[in-house]
């Protein structure tokens, strides 16, 4: 409460009660007069009347104090939100497209300005547009913010979806986009149920990986530059290898975060294939699409990297089958530049709420033209231009000979071979009278097998 409000409350209190004067307590009023004291006790009726006046004065002052306090609170609240405070907040989803080059992923790193993320720019635009208060930008939990996927450093998105609570102000999308850079756009907005969470309600995610086709050129008898053109036989082999990922498998070798016996390492891939190649600016490219329920960190990049290593002749096809076992396999990780989150799927939500008359299905069919235009204007040119100038794929391909697939295969084939999870290094088992030692597991994995 400000100083003027305190003064007003104090003046109202003084006016209601009068100036303060000391008064004898009721027990003293009943005592007989002392010697030398000629004053008589105050009559009982007069004392009761005074008490009633005092009580009425204090009650009136209390009401005035409460009214003044409420006025001060309303004044403070109106200073931050203005007329938007009168609007109710509603849960919505935003269709977000962005080029990830120059950003350290999607998710915001609260308290760290060193690594810029997509959400840093997005939240800033939400605050500046007036659809969320400033303190919601500082603590994103206050607006129930959630994203469908946490894309890695350099990864782009054409169909990312985030859920949050906002004030539904006029021209909301235009105002948000006016505070965003051109390579980040909000392409759509839809109302959803109050308890909607974009991460938990997402049934599946579709990514694509765009790469120059010379990544599939055999290391011994094909051109290793942009003059290479993908043959139909090679494309067929690529698709045959990609099909091996379909279904449920243990993908612990395709991430650095999971042990071989962790249940969460098992992931379900619905489909994975490579489309027909196309030429842009004299260089041939191909797009690999993969749809799965969920993906772990670096999983897709390692899935692509291993297929490239096999097609180029650095690794045998048998390495794919060994990846599903408990043995540690050295899987190369393709660059993040070509990876794009294309769309997210909400089939179960659409079946339950998409046609209830209150909510729209989350299919974004009307926004498809804008999504395509954004990819053509920002995502494809970024991938092509960066590959031409920085040669990220060519530089990564030069590191494939450093991966010792032969040593990995020998250790996996040896009797009782095991791996140390902490370092990922292979070693021979110690010979004991009882035979080979069991596979060393992290502490958390031991509890899963008890």
Phi and psi in degrees as a GROMACS rama.xvg file:
@    title "Ramachandran Plot"
@    xaxis  label "Phi"
@    yaxis  label "Psi"
@TYPE xy
-77.7544  169.286  UNK-2
-62.1206  -41.3827  UNK-3
-61.0067  -38.1192  UNK-4
-65.5824  -40.6511  UNK-5
-63.185  -41.3669  UNK-6
-64.5337  -40.8317  UNK-7
-63.9573  -41.2617  UNK-8
-66.2313  -40.6708  UNK-9
-65.0769  -39.8571  UNK-10
-66.6632  -38.7714  UNK-11
-64.871  -37.2206  UNK-12
-65.734  -42.2531  UNK-13
-67.1166  -38.3954  UNK-14
-67.8456  -35.333  UNK-15
-76.8256  -34.7036  UNK-16
-104.127  -16.1496  UNK-17
80.0512  173.453  UNK-18
-65.9114  145.076  UNK-19
-77.8306  132.196  UNK-20
-134.494  142.605  UNK-21
-66.8677  142.072  UNK-22
-135.253  139.906  UNK-23
-67.9918  146.638  UNK-24
-71.3136  165.568  UNK-25
-64.5223  -31.1927  UNK-26
-67.3913  -37.7413  UNK-27
-69.538  -29.8666  UNK-28
-68.1826  -22.4498  UNK-29
-88.4555  -8.00222  UNK-30
-75.84  147.942  UNK-31
-68.7219  157.755  UNK-32
-66.7711  141.896  UNK-33
-77.4242  161.598  UNK-34
-63.1451  136.266  UNK-35
83.1514  -0.707619  UNK-36
-113.057  109.868  UNK-37
-87.2089  -0.652019  UNK-38
-78.8265  137.793  UNK-39
-91.0669  156.933  UNK-40
-61.1711  151.457  UNK-41
-70.1944  133.059  UNK-42
-58.6109  145.961  UNK-43
-60.7826  -43.8521  UNK-44
-59.1575  -40.2946  UNK-45
-65.339  -39.4135  UNK-46
-64.7574  -44.8755  UNK-47
-62.9735  -39.2621  UNK-48
-63.6182  -40.1349  UNK-49
-64.5857  -40.4861  UNK-50
-61.8856  -42.6339  UNK-51
-62.6111  -41.2041  UNK-52
-63.0112  -41.4044  UNK-53
-64.4446  -43.5715  UNK-54
-62.7817  -43.5921  UNK-55
-62.2061  -38.2473  UNK-56
-64.514  -43.6894  UNK-57
-67.1269  -39.8162  UNK-58
-63.154  -42.3553  UNK-59
-64.5658  -40.6393  UNK-60
-64.5979  -37.3478  UNK-61
-63.9676  -42.0035  UNK-62
-62.5768  -42.4981  UNK-63
-62.9855  -40.8914  UNK-64
-62.1164  -44.7502  UNK-65
-63.6108  -43.1717  UNK-66
-62.502  -40.4074  UNK-67
-65.2773  -40.2798  UNK-68
-64.7443  -41.7876  UNK-69
-64.2891  -40.3969  UNK-70
-61.971  -39.6748  UNK-71
-65.4715  -39.5152  UNK-72
-64.4959  -42.6338  UNK-73
-62.5137  -36.4803  UNK-74
-65.4038  -43.3533  UNK-75
-64.848  -42.1899  UNK-76
-68.1836  -33.5247  UNK-77
-73.4991  -21.7696  UNK-78
-66.1179  -36.5899  UNK-79
-87.5996  -38.6418  UNK-80
-104.689  -19.2715  UNK-81
62.29  -143.483  UNK-82
-71.4828  -20.2809  UNK-83
-67.8414  -19.8925  UNK-84
-62.715  -23.6598  UNK-85
-78.8105  -18.1651  UNK-86
-83.1932  140.906  UNK-87
-77.0819  148.475  UNK-88
-82.2461  143.304  UNK-89
-131.599  144.774  UNK-90
-79.9567  126.289  UNK-91
-134.529  167.28  UNK-92
-120.764  144.421  UNK-93
-115.624  133.344  UNK-94
-89.0819  114.724  UNK-95
-114.556  135.133  UNK-96
-124.661  139.96  UNK-97
-157.54  153.872  UNK-98
-97.0234  121.859  UNK-99
-85.4586  0.00179205  UNK-100
-65.2678  131.601  UNK-101
89.297  -1.5615  UNK-102
-114.587  149.852  UNK-103
-95.1639  56.0081  UNK-104
92.2613  -176.136  UNK-105
-86.0402  -49.4359  UNK-106
-70.7266  139.157  UNK-107
-74.3649  138.654  UNK-108
-100.853  93.6293  UNK-109
-63.354  131.016  UNK-110
86.1358  0.123015  UNK-111
-126.751  117.924  UNK-112
-100.794  1.84881  UNK-113
-72.5236  -39.2089  UNK-114
-111.266  107.223  UNK-115
-77.5721  136.174  UNK-116
-123.604  168.407  UNK-117
-61.2825  -40.6395  UNK-118
-67.2119  -24.3832  UNK-119
-60.2602  -48.8738  UNK-120
-69.5111  -37.094  UNK-121
-66.4749  -48.0759  UNK-122
-65.0628  -38.9017  UNK-123
-59.548  -41.7022  UNK-124
-67.6158  -36.4122  UNK-125
-62.8606  -42.597  UNK-126
-67.382  -46.7285  UNK-127
-67.8698  -26.8471  UNK-128
-77.0268  -16.965  UNK-129
89.5093  13.0682  UNK-130
-92.8268  -9.7026  UNK-131
-139.655  150.395  UNK-132
-72.3716  163.152  UNK-133
-63.7755  -36.1099  UNK-134
-69.4502  -20.8096  UNK-135
-70.78  -29.8418  UNK-136
-69.3509  -29.7143  UNK-137
-78.6754  -34.7518  UNK-138
-127.349  98.0843  UNK-139
-68.0025  -16.1095  UNK-140
-66.0994  -26.0227  UNK-141
-66.6386  -23.8831  UNK-142
-106.616  13.8784  UNK-143
55.1158  43.3161  UNK-144
-74.7042  135.067  UNK-145
-152.44  142.324  UNK-146
-112.586  154.741  UNK-147
-71.411  -38.0613  UNK-148
-144.473  140.436  UNK-149
-95.8907  92.42  UNK-150
-71.155  148.095  UNK-151
-78.3002  178.923  UNK-152
-58.1285  128.894  UNK-153
81.1964  -6.34112  UNK-154
-83.1095  138.798  UNK-155
-102.001  174.695  UNK-156
-148.767  138.492  UNK-157
-109.286  -14.0106  UNK-158
-146.603  42.6344  UNK-159
-69.2773  143.6  UNK-160
-127.41  129.129  UNK-161
-121.364  147.065  UNK-162
-115.51  143.774  UNK-163
-168.669  168.281  UNK-164
-102.573  131.544  UNK-165
-138.779  164.125  UNK-166
-81.4252  128.524  UNK-167
-83.5067  74.5129  UNK-168
-79.247  166.46  UNK-169
-67.5428  144.082  UNK-170
52.7329  46.904  UNK-171
-61.6846  -49.3904  UNK-172
-62.3214  -43.0711  UNK-173
-62.2756  -39.2597  UNK-174
-69.3141  -40.3027  UNK-175
-65.4345  -47.3729  UNK-176
-64.2612  -27.1409  UNK-177
-67.3415  -18.3948  UNK-178
-106.968  9.75197  UNK-179
-109.507  150.397  UNK-180
-66.9587  161.705  UNK-181
-64.9461  -23.8078  UNK-182
-87.6059  8.37218  UNK-183
-130.734  122.578  UNK-184
-134.305  142.865  UNK-185
-96.165  114.023  UNK-186
-98.6979  -15.0778  UNK-187
-163.131  159.556  UNK-188
-144.856  136.302  UNK-189
-142.55  145.23  UNK-190
-75.6943  142.36  UNK-191
-132.553  175.984  UNK-192
-66.0012  156.51  UNK-193
-61.2204  -31.9208  UNK-194
-95.385  14.5714  UNK-195
-67.9529  136.513  UNK-196
-131.352  115.307  UNK-197
-61.8441  -30.577  UNK-198
-75.1561  -47.5354  UNK-199
-74.9778  -29.1742  UNK-200
-86.646  -4.93672  UNK-201
-79.1745  123.433  UNK-202
-83.1476  -35.7547  UNK-203
-159.182  163.75  UNK-204
-134.098  138.426  UNK-205
-114.895  124.606  UNK-206
-114.573  158.213  UNK-207
-131.353  151.005  UNK-208
-122.632  116.821  UNK-209
-100.862  125.926  UNK-210
-144.963  151.928  UNK-211
-67.089  141.255  UNK-212
-70.2148  -15.1351  UNK-213
-66.0714  -7.89197  UNK-214
-65.374  -21.8497  UNK-215
-98.1934  2.16007  UNK-216
-69.7889  130.473  UNK-217
-64.408  139.249  UNK-218
-65.7925  -22.1396  UNK-219
-98.9211  -31.5921  UNK-220
-138.192  26.2001  UNK-221
-130.997  154.662  UNK-222
-66.3438  140.243  UNK-223
-107.374  32.4356  UNK-224
-139.348  -168.753  UNK-225
-70.9706  -5.80073  UNK-226
-77.736  -12.6261  UNK-227
-69.2315  143.653  UNK-228
-127.653  134.242  UNK-229
-71.926  125.363  UNK-230
-84.0162  155.942  UNK-231
-61.9035  -36.3561  UNK-232
-64.7526  -43.0074  UNK-233
-65.6007  -40.7025  UNK-234
-61.8254  -39.1737  UNK-235
-62.7194  -40.003  UNK-236
-67.7176  -39.7889  UNK-237
-58.5595  -45.5526  UNK-238
-68.2844  -33.3513  UNK-239
-65.6206  -39.184  UNK-240
-70.885  -40.5768  UNK-241
-63.7545  -32.2344  UNK-242
-65.3989  -20.8689  UNK-243
-65.527  -20.1429  UNK-244
-80.1502  -14.9758  UNK-245
-65.1209  146.967  UNK-246
96.7455  -167.043  UNK-247
-98.7221  125.816  UNK-248
-139.855  164.569  UNK-249
-89.0941  106.023  UNK-250
-97.472  29.8614  UNK-251
-63.0324  -26.3372  UNK-252
-78.3964  -5.87283  UNK-253
-106.706  16.259  UNK-254
-153.681  162.284  UNK-255
-100.123  5.78827  UNK-256
-106.718  -8.77347  UNK-257
-122.609  144.789  UNK-258
-88.8693  165.274  UNK-259
-66.6764  -19.8503  UNK-260
-111.181  12.6526  UNK-261
-79.502  126.476  UNK-262
-57.8132  -33.0577  UNK-263
-70.5944  -8.73701  UNK-264
-77.5544  -13.2166  UNK-265
-83.1463  121.131  UNK-266
-128.14  151.48  UNK-267
-108.113  119.874  UNK-268
-104.418  120.925  UNK-269
-78.8886  -39.9819  UNK-270
-161.902  151.124  UNK-271
-156.372  126.033  UNK-272
-157.415  164.162  UNK-273
-111.224  129.899  UNK-274
-81.8451  171.493  UNK-275
-62.8997  142.281  UNK-276
-71.8861  161.261  UNK-277
-144.705  160.047  UNK-278
-109.535  130.401  UNK-279
-131.751  123.563  UNK-280
53.9769  40.5077  UNK-281
81.6948  -2.60056  UNK-282
-115.904  136.264  UNK-283
-88.0614  134.33  UNK-284
-125.472  159.737  UNK-285
-136.266  156.133  UNK-286
-120.913  123.668  UNK-287
-99.8267  125.653  UNK-288
-110.274  140.179  UNK-289
-140.613  132.44  UNK-290
-121.478  126.852  UNK-291
-147.361  164.278  UNK-292
-63.027  -46.1651  UNK-293
-161.411  162.006  UNK-294
-134.186  147.907  UNK-295
-89.5876  170.307  UNK-296
-57.9385  127.267  UNK-297
67.9261  6.65044  UNK-298
-61.875  -49.3772  UNK-299
-65.7262  -41.7003  UNK-300
-62.3644  -35.2364  UNK-301
-75.4728  -33.8322  UNK-302
-62.0613  -44.7572  UNK-303
-67.1324  -43.3023  UNK-304
-60.1862  -39.4938  UNK-305
-69.4428  -40.3994  UNK-306
-64.0436  -40.5509  UNK-307
-61.338  -44.2254  UNK-308
-61.9365  -36.4537  UNK-309
-71.0577  -46.7574  UNK-310
-65.2113  -34.5166  UNK-311
-76.4929  -12.7393  UNK-312
97.2263  12.5768  UNK-313
-88.048  -23.4726  UNK-314
-134.408  147.869  UNK-315
-77.938  157.735  UNK-316
-64.3062  -26.4833  UNK-317
-63.3572  -17.6679  UNK-318
-65.1619  -27.8364  UNK-319
-62.4122  -44.0324  UNK-320
-66.5885  -36.3808  UNK-321
-68.8491  -25.021  UNK-322
-62.6584  -26.4437  UNK-323
-78.0788  -13.9031  UNK-324
-82.6753  -175.016  UNK-325
-81.182  -17.7858  UNK-326
-66.0127  147.458  UNK-327
-80.6607  125.817  UNK-328
-116.625  137.475  UNK-329
-79.5646  102.96  UNK-330
-108.706  120.857  UNK-331
-71.468  150.227  UNK-332
-110.878  117.32  UNK-333
-68.2739  158.877  UNK-334
-60.8023  154.267  UNK-335
-81.0217  -11.4214  UNK-336
-57.5462  -44.8383  UNK-337
-82.7348  -3.53158  UNK-338
-85.2065  131.576  UNK-339
-137.899  130.078  UNK-340
-77.9309  109.747  UNK-341
-84.5038  -47.4424  UNK-342
-160.039  161.172  UNK-343
-122.163  153.359  UNK-344
-120.769  139.295  UNK-345
-131.982  55.6041  UNK-346
-61.4487  -46.8736  UNK-347
-66.0251  -41.2796  UNK-348
-63.3617  -42.6665  UNK-349
-64.3721  -36.5446  UNK-350
-64.8945  -35.4639  UNK-351
-87.9188  -41.7183  UNK-352
-116.838  -13.7421  UNK-353
-65.8406  -20.7863  UNK-354
-130.468  32.3576  UNK-355
-88.2162  0.318978  UNK-356
88.1333  -8.76696  UNK-357
-112.776  -29.5609  UNK-358
-125.136  154.436  UNK-359
-93.1742  149.08  UNK-360
-68.3524  143.914  UNK-361
-90.6609  74.0887  UNK-362
-118.214  -17.6136  UNK-363
56.7299  34.0986  UNK-364
-65.7955  -38.0311  UNK-365
-69.238  -23.5944  UNK-366
-93.0119  3.21344  UNK-367
-60.1431  -39.5611  UNK-368
-64.2763  -39.4109  UNK-369
-68.3242  -36.9932  UNK-370
-63.0778  -45.3493  UNK-371
-62.1345  -42.4194  UNK-372
-64.0114  -37.906  UNK-373
-65.9913  -41.6176  UNK-374
-62.2959  -42.5241  UNK-375
-68.7202  -31.4645  UNK-376
-88.7129  -32.9456  UNK-377
-122.871  -39.7699  UNK-378
-82.7116  -55.1743  UNK-379
-59.7604  -47.2823  UNK-380
-61.081  -34.039  UNK-381
-65.5934  -45.3478  UNK-382
-64.438  -46.8825  UNK-383
-66.6064  -47.2893  UNK-384
-64.1074  -40.9623  UNK-385
-66.6012  -40.3535  UNK-386
-64.4743  -35.9729  UNK-387
-69.8099  -42.1853  UNK-388
-89.7181  -36.8504  UNK-389
-102.245  -18.3128  UNK-390
51.8689  49.7916  UNK-391
-65.0349  -40.5182  UNK-392
-68.2603  -43.6095  UNK-393
-61.6349  -40.6172  UNK-394
-66.7212  -39.0304  UNK-395
-67.7954  -39.9015  UNK-396
-59.6508  -31.325  UNK-397
-68.7791  -14.9205  UNK-398
-90.7507  -10.904  UNK-399
-59.4896  -37.7755  UNK-400
-61.7234  -18.4384  UNK-401
-74.9243  -16.9724  UNK-402
-82.0823  122.366  UNK-403
-92.9966  78.8157  UNK-404
-66.3287  -30.2793  UNK-405
-65.3198  -42.8293  UNK-406
-65.0574  -38.1579  UNK-407
-63.4087  -44.5169  UNK-408
-63.9831  -41.5124  UNK-409
-63.2688  -43.2973  UNK-410
-67.3955  -38.4666  UNK-411
-68.7728  -32.0546  UNK-412
-80.8455  -21.753  UNK-413
-67.747  150.218  UNK-414
-67.2179  127.622  UNK-415
70.0307  19.766  UNK-416
-63.5052  146.794  UNK-417
-146.935  168.467  UNK-418
-131.59  143.235  UNK-419
-87.6989  114.578  UNK-420
-63.3519  -34.504  UNK-421
-64.3925  -38.7892  UNK-422
-106.04  -19.3254  UNK-423
74.6519  13.5925  UNK-424
-94.1672  149.583  UNK-425
-91.6776  148.804  UNK-426
-153.13  155.197  UNK-427
-79.8865  146.803  UNK-428
-72.0067  150.607  UNK-429
-76.0559  134.796  UNK-430
-79.9159  127.17  UNK-431
-132.74  162.554  UNK-432
-57.5326  -28.0587  UNK-433
-89.8787  2.0984  UNK-434
104.914  -166.92  UNK-435
-64.3861  151.224  UNK-436
-75.386  148.808  UNK-437
-70.2933  164.733  UNK-438
-61.7852  128.03  UNK-439
-74.2772  125.792  UNK-440
-116.56  151.523  UNK-441
-61.5567  161.431  UNK-442
-57.6246  -44.3819  UNK-443
-65.9402  -28.7633  UNK-444
-75.3919  -28.444  UNK-445
-64.2741  -38.2691  UNK-446
-66.0673  -28.5076  UNK-447
-69.6781  -19.9515  UNK-448
-107.732  13.0456  UNK-449
